[in-house]
């Protein structure tokens, strides 16, 4: 079991988290050079976990902000570095969004067609079932369609 790749991966991840906690707990007792060196090593590992999708962009940003505050003492330089982190994060998020929008999503397109049909059908009804208002029934039907599309891999959020 200890040779299992998933077990080793989890152990490495837990070690990394412990190293982060230790770094933040002991940062004030380290010299500026020691803090910067240790932060650089942790940053590389953090970037790898983020690349592998094991750390969210928001989590990594929070860790980087905290490390920046501990490693850059000059307030103006710290503000510039923090703004750079935020700008890079925003640019990466925009790039991910554009990539997602550019992908063909047949399930989503099928949902959009179904959405139009559901709206037309519900609006044409003389009587809405189950004692609901028309809007409640429409909302329920659209939610069911979104859930079904999500189960097929690509529902709108």
N, C-alpha and C positions, 0 to 999 in steps of 0.2 A: 504494500500500500504506500509506503514511503517513497517508492520508486515511481509511482504513478505521476505522469506529467502534470495532471491537474492539481495534485497534492503539492508538488514542488512549486507550481505557479502560485498557489494560494499562500504557501509558506513565504515565498519571495515577496509577495504583495504585503503580507502582514509584517515582514521585516522592514519593508520600505515605510509603511505607516508608522512603525515604531521609531524608525530613524527620523522621520519628520517630527514626531512628537518630541523626541530627544533634542533635535536641533532647536525647536522653538522654546523648549524648556531651558536649554543651556546657552542660548544665543548671547545673552547679555554678558556671560562670563568668558566668551571667546573674544579674541582680538578681531579687529576689522578684517584682517587678511584671512584669519581662520574661518570667520563667518562667511566671507565671500567664496572661499574655496569649497567649503561644505555645501553652501547653497548652490554652487555651480554643479556639483555632483548630483545633488538632489533634483535640480532642474532637469538634468539630462534624463534621469530615471522617470521623472514626472512626464516629460515629453514623450517618452517611449510608451508609458501606460496610456497616455492620451491618444497616441497614434493607434494603439491596439484597441481603443474603445473601452478600456477598463476604468477610465476616469473621465467624467464629463467635462465639457469645456468650462462650465461654471465652477466646478470643483477645482480644476487646475488654475483658473484665474484667481480664485480666492487664495490658494496656496502661494501663487506667484506674487500677489499683492502683499501678503504677509511677509514673504521672504524679501521683497523689495524694501519694505519699511525697515527691516532689520539690517539690510546690507548696504543701503545708501543713506549716509548720515546727513548730507547736504540737502536741505529742504527743497530748494529749487530743482536740484537734480532728481530728487525723489519724485517730485510732482511730474517732471518730464517723463521719467521712467514709467510711472503709473499711468500717465496718459497714453504712452506708447503701448503698454499692455492692453489697455481698454480699446485703443484704436485697432490693434492687431486682432483682438477678440471679435470686435464688430465686423472687421473685414472678412475674417474667417467664417463668421456666421452668415454674412451676406453671400459669400461664395458657396457655402453649403446649401443655402436657400435657392440660389440660382441653379445649382446642379440638380437639386430635387425638382424644381419647376421644369427643367429642360428634359427630364426623363419621361418617356412615354408611360402612361399609367392607364392601361385599359380598364382596370377595375374602377378607377375614379370616373373615367368617361362613361362607363356603363351606369354608375351611380347617378351621374348628372342627367342622363337620359331618363332613368327611372324616376328621379326627382320630379322632372317635368310631368311625367305621366301621373305620378301620385298627386301632385297639385291639381292637375286638370280633373282627375277622378274625384277627389274630395270636394272640389269646388262645384262639381256638377251634381253632387248628391242632394237629394231632397231632404233626407233624414240622416243624421249622423248616428252611428251605432253606439251602444253602451252609455247613453245619456251624457256624452261628452259634448263640449262646444266644438264647432268646426275647427277652430284653431288648435284646441287640445288634441283632437283626433289627427289633424294634419301633422302636428309636432310628433305625435307618437309614431305615425307611419314613416315619417322621414327619419326618425331616430332608428327605427327597425331597419330601414334600408341602409343607413350609415353603418350600423353594427354588422349587417351582412356583408357589406363591402369591406369593412375592416377585417372580417374573418377571411376574406379573399385576398387580403394583403395591402390594400391601399385606400382606406377611407379618409375623407376629409376630417379635419379636427375641429 
